[in-house]
């Protein structure tokens, strides 16, 4: 006999109450069995076990934990060398069921419960190797109870060992015999899917996958299985997501009724193909290819014909490897799943929406043109995802739309795309359409024209949403790019570019008027307009002159009490700021502005007037016509827009408008310097009152503008001169300095006849002497800037009127508080030589 074992003595000692004796005997028995298994035959081991098993199994219930522990180990050592028999199996499983198959926890030790389930797993593995797993069929009820208890255990190692046992049993079990127990095993496994340990979740998924191969697929059980497992595709641990994909691969390869469940199995795999973790992708992708090979072999007759003509799209993504025809065929027969996927793109959870879009990307990549017919079903959901508040989600939606534009049949989806834009003038549809249309190779002249006209409509080009504006400009850029690849005549292209220009300039204008908007869209729009100009072989100025009036024509509904933030007001304001004032549309602009001044609210009037005052600074640069016509237009502009608001009226708005009118007049005098010489004299009558206005801004601009009143007689300039001198006593330091400088720049035009000229010069000398006297008075001012301004003006006046300067100095000297300073100033400014006519700024012969 291979074993030197006294079975009767061992049985007697195992019945003892001495714990040490029993543990020692069990340890020796375990070691002898493990060593003897190498030399003894299976029958010899079985003979010994037949005499000992009752006492060994009875030790499973011993009150001492160490005895129970050694007993389980000894039995496992025997089982490793025993031939499979129903007798031994039933006895051991029955004992395990007593200890671990009841609702209550009989075995308090976690370590021993782990040994129990390991022993069951050992028996499953040993009997499977011997091809006699069928002997388990009578034990299935007991085995199921043990496994359920182990899966529900509080000890994670016990749970994981229980899952491992389920996997090993499911690998070799007969489906018909094992099926009745699958559902009861799945329920505790579903609870494990939320386990805090990732390894426990992985074990549960593996077990569920194996059990799915034995399930009854006709009921709701399979549907629940997918519902329970699918959320783990978004698990934070990559290995958990990988196990879900592995489960999907297993079902695709081995599930008997897999064709009925492709649309539920495929998401488990496809999501892993877009996983951000390499260890997930690298593990699943090769197996996914095997699934494709199997599907191709099963449907070779159909797919081999399709493969002949199945060429990739011309603009197939360069960085993407095209799926095999078998993999594509798998997805193409499961298009019904699209509705379920797109519904999840509007879920309230961010990660669910992102997951759904990644899955949709894989679906599009595999389905290609076959899913074109489904486009109208998912258009709305995908469009909504394109404006998701989470940047990562809307970026993924943009990728999906881009891929759809490349792979779907252009002629079949473009009409649905236009229909969506026409029915839903929203940023969501705009973004989705932009990504698809830009990525596609299609686009006829008629389609580009239709799109340009649609964007030109008020529903689109008059939007105040910055994001919407951005994508309108980007879509216009796409239209321009595609226009270079179509067959169209020059006149047709100019019609197209006209719509693009008008839409672009309106969107840029509104973007410019939005305080919250950045300059990014305006800059992008400028680049777009410059691209148009290049294609037209024209200049920017000529393009504005040619088409800007069309944009101005679209500014409507100004005849209402609109605030400054109303869309028509903001559009007009932006257009003025963008393109300023040009000869071709100055009359139209005047009419629009007059409507604003007549009907709109105070804030709107102020806003438009502010923009006009800035635009007039560029008059000479933007008018681009002969001086005579420019002067006529300036006169018309001033008489209709500026002059009506120079006269005093009560009220805060009238005060603001008067201030802006003065600012505009000052800007015109600088921006149209040569034309203003002829226009300004007619407004001289308003200047004295404006120079004395209560509003400091009005006085400021009036003083700045007064120096541009030229070509005026002494009598006409006299009131302006005295009013300007009075401003040297202004409460505002800035105005006092401006006035001091302005006095020296006033220049009358003398008569041609000697008599009148003599008289006018006498009058002007009086004015100059008066000015010198005031300037000498303010020269004693403690303000350094005022003192410096006075010296500048006195130098000019002293040079042009030396006699008057001598007289004023002699008169001021006795009254001066600081005579030394006055004397020093006199020495610096007195010019013995004749005055240089080139520097004479105060008189004109």
BAVODO-821618 format. One line per field, with one value per residue (C-alpha): residue number from 0; x, y, z. Coordinates in pm, whole numbers. Each point is the difference from the previous one (the first is absolute). Example, Ala and Ser with C-alpha at 12.3 -4.5 7.8 and 13.67 -1.06 7.14 Angstrom:
2
n = 0  1
east = 1230  137
north = -450  344
up = 780  -66
REM end
This chain:
845
n = 0  1  2  3  4  5  6  7  8  9  10  11  12  13  14  15  16  17  18  19  20  21  22  23  24  25  26  27  28  29  30  31  32  33  34  35  36  37  38  39  40  41  42  43  44  45  46  47  48  49  50  51  52  53  54  55  56  57  58  59  60  61  62  63  64  65  66  67  68  69  70  71  72  73  74  75  76  77  78  79  80  81  82  83  84  85  86  87  88  89  90  91  92  93  94  95  96  97  98  99  100  101  102  103  104  105  106  107  108  109  110  111  112  113  114  115  116  117  118  119  120  121  122  123  124  125  126  127  128  129  130  131  132  133  134  135  136  137  138  139  140  141  142  143  144  145  146  147  148  149  150  151  152  153  154  155  156  157  158  159  160  161  162  163  164  165  166  167  168  169  170  171  172  173  174  175  176  177  178  179  180  181  182  183  184  185  186  187  188  189  190  191  192  193  194  195  196  197  198  199  200  201  202  203  204  205  206  207  208  209  210  211  212  213  214  215  216  217  218  219  220  221  222  223  224  225  226  227  228  229  230  231  232  233  234  235  236  237  238  239  240  241  242  243  244  245  246  247  248  249  250  251  252  253  254  255  256  257  258  259  260  261  262  263  264  265  266  267  268  269  270  271  272  273  274  275  276  277  278  279  280  281  282  283  284  285  286  287  288  289  290  291  292  293  294  295  296  297  298  299  300  301  302  303  304  305  306  307  308  309  310  311  312  313  314  315  316  317  318  319  320  321  322  323  324  325  326  327  328  329  330  331  332  333  334  335  336  337  338  339  340  341  342  343  344  345  346  347  348  349  350  351  352  353  354  355  356  357  358  359  360  361  362  363  364  365  366  367  368  369  370  371  372  373  374  375  376  377  378  379  380  381  382  383  384  385  386  387  388  389  390  391  392  393  394  395  396  397  398  399  400  401  402  403  404  405  406  407  408  409  410  411  412  413  414  415  416  417  418  419  420  421  422  423  424  425  426  427  428  429  430  431  432  433  434  435  436  437  438  439  440  441  442  443  444  445  446  447  448  449  450  451  452  453  454  455  456  457  458  459  460  461  462  463  464  465  466  467  468  469  470  471  472  473  474  475  476  477  478  479  480  481  482  483  484  485  486  487  488  489  490  491  492  493  494  495  496  497  498  499  500  501  502  503  504  505  506  507  508  509  510  511  512  513  514  515  516  517  518  519  520  521  522  523  524  525  526  527  528  529  530  531  532  533  534  535  536  537  538  539  540  541  542  543  544  545  546  547  548  549  550  551  552  553  554  555  556  557  558  559  560  561  562  563  564  565  566  567  568  569  570  571  572  573  574  575  576  577  578  579  580  581  582  583  584  585  586  587  588  589  590  591  592  593  594  595  596  597  598  599  600  601  602  603  604  605  606  607  608  609  610  611  612  613  614  615  616  617  618  619  620  621  622  623  624  625  626  627  628  629  630  631  632  633  634  635  636  637  638  639  640  641  642  643  644  645  646  647  648  649  650  651  652  653  654  655  656  657  658  659  660  661  662  663  664  665  666  667  668  669  670  671  672  673  674  675  676  677  678  679  680  681  682  683  684  685  686  687  688  689  690  691  692  693  694  695  696  697  698  699  700  701  702  703  704  705  706  707  708  709  710  711  712  713  714  715  716  717  718  719  720  721  722  723  724  725  726  727  728  729  730  731  732  733  734  735  736  737  738  739  740  741  742  743  744  745  746  747  748  749  750  751  752  753  754  755  756  757  758  759  760  761  762  763  764  765  766  767  768  769  770  771  772  773  774  775  776  777  778  779  780  781  782  783  784  785  786  787  788  789  790  791  792  793  794  795  796  797  798  799  800  801  802  803  804  805  806  807  808  809  810  811  812  813  814  815  816  817  818  819  820  821  822  823  824  825  826  827  828  829  830  831  832  833  834  835  836  837  838  839  840  841  842  843  844
east = 0  136  -136  139  -317  -176  -355  -156  239  -64  -377  31  220  -233  -280  211  -79  368  42  376  -18  -258  181  326  -161  -175  321  190  -278  1  374  5  -282  176  329  -155  -203  323  63  -332  -269  -337  -169  228  -80  -371  18  151  -246  -295  99  72  -244  -280  233  169  -327  -126  296  -152  -237  265  -23  367  85  344  -149  -250  275  227  -291  -91  363  32  -314  122  330  -191  -230  301  94  -343  -170  -332  -297  -350  37  290  -137  -341  143  240  -247  -272  235  101  -365  -65  282  -45  -326  -247  -156  173  376  95  378  122  358  62  314  -182  -287  268  135  -351  -54  353  -75  -313  197  263  -261  -145  343  104  -322  2  345  -117  -294  -246  -154  -335  17  -68  -349  -152  195  -100  -262  254  283  -220  -80  368  93  -278  111  363  -91  -198  285  139  356  114  235  -288  -212  270  65  -373  0  299  -185  -304  224  167  -332  -163  287  -72  -364  -270  -230  -324  96  151  -254  -256  262  141  -256  37  379  -26  -195  282  252  -192  42  376  15  -11  277  256  289  71  126  -332  -190  226  -63  -375  -2  200  -245  -302  151  44  -348  -153  98  -235  -293  -346  10  -373  -103  93  306  232  -132  67  350  90  -161  202  336  -9  60  340  116  41  185  297  230  124  20  -368  -92  226  -181  -333  144  134  -348  -136  265  -92  -368  70  209  -183  -358  -229  -265  252  -159  -312  205  266  -151  33  338  178  4  197  278  -21  37  333  122  -27  138  265  204  242  -28  -371  31  304  -169  -341  90  172  -294  -246  175  -53  -372  0  174  -253  -292  153  41  -360  -128  265  -238  -153  309  241  -218  -18  376  68  -160  48  268  75  -124  238  32  20  167  375  78  -269  44  -306  -178  -3  -304  -103  8  -191  -256  -58  -90  -195  -256  -58  -105  -311  225  65  -320  96  349  -119  -258  284  175  -250  37  42  335  307  182  -306  -25  373  -16  -300  181  315  -217  -177  339  89  -340  46  356  -122  -340  128  -247  -238  -128  -80  -368  13  141  -331  -74  317  48  -184  169  345  -66  -97  319  206  -91  41  123  280  287  113  -351  -57  350  -89  -330  196  223  -308  -152  331  18  -362  76  287  -164  -373  -134  8  -282  -227  51  52  -371  -79  282  -145  -346  127  164  -310  -234  233  196  203  366  -28  -107  243  299  -96  -59  327  209  -173  -2  361  126  -196  123  -337  -140  -152  -47  -374  65  260  -234  -288  214  138  -350  -121  279  -73  -356  -73  -50  369  204  -181  68  153  147  381  28  -260  178  331  -135  -183  335  169  -273  40  371  -88  -229  284  241  -246  -86  350  -69  -335  -93  -157  27  153  -340  -133  301  -40  -364  119  275  -249  -212  310  118  -335  -42  357  -2  -330  125  327  -194  -216  299  184  -296  -24  196  36  142  372  170  64  -312  59  357  -113  -264  263  207  -309  -74  365  -20  -310  180  286  -237  -178  333  -112  85  -160  -122  -160  -168  -152  -112  -155  -197  -17  -326  -166  92  -123  -328  -51  -5  -375  -257  185  -324  -75  101  307  266  371  12  -270  117  -74  183  297  15  3  255  227  -29  105  297  107  -13  -33  -149  38  -136  -212  -220  33  -356  -144  194  -131  -358  51  157  -283  -250  194  10  -371  -132  250  66  261  260  -30  40  311  148  -43  125  311  84  -60  238  274  -77  28  366  69  -206  285  127  -336  -184  245  -162  91  13  -304  -235  149  -66  -363  -51  166  -227  -305  118  66  -326  -218  177  221  -140  -351  156  242  -269  -83  -295  -104  44  279  -37  11  315  160  -100  138  327  18  -91  289  230  -108  63  346  71  -120  224  296  -107  -108  228  -8  -378  -84  154  -303  -259  90  -52  -375  2  196  -320  -38  353  -16  -284  171  323  -198  -209  -60  128  375  29  -182  230  302  -88  -108  340  176  -218  21  350  -137  -230  204  -58  -226  -9  99  -364  -93  300  -22  -276  191  323  -156  -188  323  183  -269  75  342  -196  -183  -46  164  378  8  -231  200  316  -178  -143  340  145  -302  20  328  -133  -301  60  -242  -21  42  -181  173  -72  255  -253  -189  319  140  -313  -12  365  -68  -289  208  285  -240  -96  366  85  -288  125  358  -122  -189  288  246  -244  -16  375  22  -215  154  -111  307  -193  -207  312  169  -308  -6  365  -61  -287  178  298  -229  -177  322  149  -303  -80  327  -135  -302  226  225  -299  -160  330  54  -355  19  343  -114  -281  202  64  306  170  318  -191  -191  323  161  -303  22  366  -70  -295  98  111  206  -3  -298  -250  31  -308  12  -76  -275  -305  -216  -48  -21  56
north = 0  340  166  -96  109  -160  98  -143  194  320  -46  -52  304  218  -83  139  336  98  280  -32  -372  43  283  -193  -314  200  179  -329  -154  296  -19  -379  24  274  -193  -343  113  -11  -369  -151  -96  169  -319  -11  363  -71  -300  211  285  -244  -88  358  227  -15  107  261  153  -3  221  268  66  -7  282  82  212  -153  -349  103  170  -308  -231  194  3  -376  -79  226  -192  -327  136  102  -368  -166  -137  178  -180  115  -143  217  304  -18  -47  295  233  -89  84  330  83  -57  236  259  -56  134  344  68  3  -329  31  313  -12  189  -204  -332  119  78  -356  -141  179  -80  -367  20  175  -277  -267  183  31  -363  -154  217  -126  -359  57  -102  333  -158  -148  357  -2  -142  248  314  109  -27  150  296  68  -8  230  247  12  55  278  174  -40  306  -118  117  -296  -241  189  -8  -370  -60  186  -204  -320  120  67  -341  -179  196  -87  -372  -24  -130  289  -193  -132  326  248  -25  136  287  261  -66  32  322  193  15  58  313  131  -52  234  292  -141  256  -229  5  -360  -114  178  -161  -347  60  113  -306  -230  177  -33  -374  -47  194  -285  -233  238  -28  286  8  189  328  -146  84  355  47  -139  268  272  -104  -34  295  275  -154  113  333  -144  204  -306  -101  -370  -3  155  -252  -289  133  2  -351  -111  150  -185  -329  47  95  -312  -262  105  -239  264  280  118  101  204  164  342  -39  -175  235  306  -203  -44  319  222  -167  78  372  -38  250  -270  -199  -310  -19  66  -221  -292  24  104  -326  -200  229  -84  -371  70  164  -300  -237  211  19  -378  -49  243  -41  -25  340  188  -122  162  322  6  27  346  119  269  256  358  243  215  -289  121  -32  -99  -270  -362  -121  -293  -333  -93  -261  254  250  -265  -75  361  60  -265  167  354  -15  72  356  132  -133  152  343  9  -28  302  217  -180  219  -159  139  -333  -175  259  -28  -379  3  227  -212  -302  188  86  -368  -76  255  -120  -357  61  262  80  -275  227  294  -93  45  353  182  -204  106  350  180  -188  40  370  47  -178  244  282  -203  222  -249  70  -363  -112  256  -68  -370  92  211  -301  -215  263  33  -377  -11  269  -212  -344  53  28  377  12  -191  209  355  72  -117  223  306  -87  -7  341  156  -137  61  324  -95  -24  -374  -89  254  -158  -354  99  195  -298  -236  237  109  -357  -116  21  108  342  131  366  -26  -149  262  277  -150  -16  354  144  -195  141  349  -15  183  -327  -70  310  217  -229  148  -330  5  -377  9  292  -187  -302  212  159  -341  -135  303  -79  -355  136  215  -296  -229  273  -39  -365  34  70  346  317  321  168  -294  6  374  -55  -264  224  283  -211  -112  361  135  -284  26  377  -15  -272  188  318  -165  -176  334  159  -273  110  -361  -114  -23  129  -357  -16  349  -91  -326  193  247  -290  -137  336  31  -347  114  313  -212  -229  302  152  324  214  10  358  -78  -309  204  267  -264  -210  172  176  -344  -71  346  -76  -300  226  14  85  306  200  -114  90  -224  -7  -7  -379  -66  -204  264  269  -225  -104  360  95  -290  74  362  -111  -268  191  367  247  -36  192  -284  -34  325  106  -336  24  352  -120  -293  226  254  -279  -99  362  39  -321  -189  42  237  -273  -118  354  55  -333  74  359  -125  -237  269  238  -264  -90  363  3  -216  212  90  -359  -168  240  -55  258  343  285  188  -298  -84  357  -19  -328  138  304  -226  -221  294  180  -312  -188  240  354  -78  -108  291  235  -3  -210  -98  -351  -243  -179  331  86  -335  37  355  -126  -277  240  220  -305  -99  349  -3  -342  121  305  -234  -283  225  295  146  -46  135  339  63  -164  121  376  -52  -146  285  149  -301  5  276  -175  -338  141  112  -319  -141  -342  -28  -249  237  287  -225  -97  355  139  -273  71  380  3  -164  294  160  220  221  379  191  76  -371  -118  272  -169  -329  171  167  -319  -198  254  -39  -376  83  52  -337  -222  -286  17  -189  250  296  -138  -77  351  156  -192  66  377  6  -212  214  150  241  65  373  188  71  376  218  202  -299  -191  287  14  -378  -10  269  -202  -315  181  89  -368  -103  257  -123  -356  99  173  -308  -227  212  -15  -384  -21  58  -311  -269  -265  -106  -134  319  210  -200  37  375  32  -194  230  319  -98  -30  329  186  -106  105  316  137  350  -130  -227  290  206  -288  -74  362  15  -327  63  243  -234  -321  -176  -181  265  -199  -286  234  171  -337  -97  330  -55  -351  95  343  -30  286  -132  20  -280  -313  -11  -378  -4  263  -179  288  215  -30  287
up = 0  -100  315  338  178  298  -88  318  221  -195  29  370  47  -210  244  283  160  2  -250  -30  -62  -275  -177  12  -143  -277  -94  -20  -204  -239  -48  -44  -254  -195  -4  -50  -299  -200  73  100  -246  -16  127  304  79  -48  234  278  -61  15  357  109  -180  257  279  -219  -111  357  91  -226  289  275  249  -45  -302  -40  -18  -263  -197  -2  -79  -316  -110  59  -200  -284  0  -33  -273  -209  -37  -1  -310  -59  148  80  348  109  -180  162  349  -23  -174  251  286  -166  -51  370  90  -275  -182  251  23  332  37  170  -42  182  -131  -325  -69  31  -218  -259  39  -48  -329  -115  68  -213  -276  23  -51  -300  -161  73  -116  -314  -93  34  -228  267  91  -70  349  123  -142  319  209  -190  257  284  -207  -95  366  92  -286  78  364  -103  -242  274  250  175  -62  -350  -46  60  -250  -265  55  -32  -335  -114  87  -198  -300  17  43  -284  -234  21  107  -231  -86  32  345  128  -141  286  243  -204  99  374  -37  -200  264  260  -278  -105  354  -27  -299  244  222  113  -102  -373  6  146  -277  -260  146  1  -365  -106  179  -148  -346  39  143  -291  -231  191  53  -143  -251  -64  312  167  171  -289  -19  370  -40  -254  209  306  -174  -244  261  74  -343  176  300  118  -8  -348  88  91  -336  -170  169  -127  -351  54  100  -323  -203  172  -79  -362  -44  204  84  -183  -71  -63  -326  191  246  -217  57  378  0  -242  232  253  -255  -204  306  77  -353  83  353  103  178  -225  219  -81  -373  -55  174  -169  -354  -112  136  -177  -325  76  46  -342  -155  155  -123  -348  -11  110  -265  -266  -294  71  120  -265  -267  199  51  -374  -33  356  -44  275  -34  -173  309  248  324  -43  358  20  -108  -188  172  -182  -205  255  284  -213  -91  368  71  -321  92  340  -97  218  296  -124  152  341  -25  -111  277  251  -153  189  334  308  87  -177  -19  -149  -276  -75  -1  -237  -245  4  -73  -279  -152  -20  -145  -277  -63  -54  -158  -249  -280  117  276  -231  17  377  -21  35  316  180  -148  280  285  -148  -64  364  110  -210  240  319  286  73  -240  -18  -97  -275  -137  -30  -170  -249  -78  -64  -231  -187  -50  -119  -255  -134  -5  -57  -353  -65  -255  236  316  -130  -54  354  120  -173  123  358  -43  -153  265  294  -17  305  87  62  -355  -139  176  -98  -364  -10  111  -244  -297  47  25  -307  -358  -139  -83  -324  -90  70  344  90  -115  196  311  -44  -41  302  214  -133  136  324  191  -37  -79  258  297  315  125  -25  -53  -275  -168  11  -185  -257  -89  -11  -228  -227  -16  -104  -274  -134  5  -178  -255  -143  -88  -180  -359  -9  -207  129  35  198  230  55  99  248  138  36  236  187  37  121  250  122  45  194  232  54  73  265  149  17  181  264  304  120  -333  -67  -314  -120  -218  -142  -89  -158  -197  -121  -132  -175  -167  -107  -156  -193  -115  -133  -189  -148  -99  160  303  342  -46  -338  139  285  -244  -224  246  339  -86  -20  362  98  -175  231  306  56  267  127  22  354  353  -5  270  -77  44  -261  -298  -275  197  71  -366  -123  264  -97  -372  58  211  -248  -327  100  -251  -377  -296  -145  306  193  -97  112  325  68  -47  240  262  -31  69  312  122  -65  160  211  370  137  56  -361  -136  213  -111  -372  33  186  -283  -261  176  -16  -362  -113  106  -309  -242  -235  -11  -60  -232  -286  -235  -137  250  -135  37  337  119  -118  184  311  -12  -32  284  230  -80  50  277  195  -14  132  330  47  126  369  118  350  133  70  -335  -190  194  -92  -366  -8  143  -262  -280  109  17  -352  -126  157  -157  -341  23  50  -232  -288  56  -349  -49  345  -86  -221  225  350  -44  -32  351  161  139  233  135  267  181  -39  142  305  31  347  -108  33  -288  -233  94  -43  -357  -81  99  -200  -305  5  -151  -318  -75  -279  -300  218  18  311  83  -28  200  268  213  -13  107  304  96  -24  218  263  12  150  319  -34  311  -193  -11  -329  -168  136  -161  -328  -7  66  -296  -223  34  -186  -286  -99  -343  -176  -371  -73  -277  -326  -5  184  199  134  63  206  211  50  105  261  137  0  179  278  30  1  270  209  -43  93  313  114  -87  203  290  -17  -41  374  55  225  -252  -195  -301  -25  27  -280  -225  60  -102  -322  -99  107  -214  -304  72  80  -328  -207  203  149  65  185  199  100  113  196  172  108  128  192  157  277  103  -14  331  -136  -212  -45  -158  -229  -103  -72  -213  -189  -81  -128  -219  -136  -359  -140  -350  -224  63  -209  -224  0  372  2  136  104  -305  -373  -241
REM end
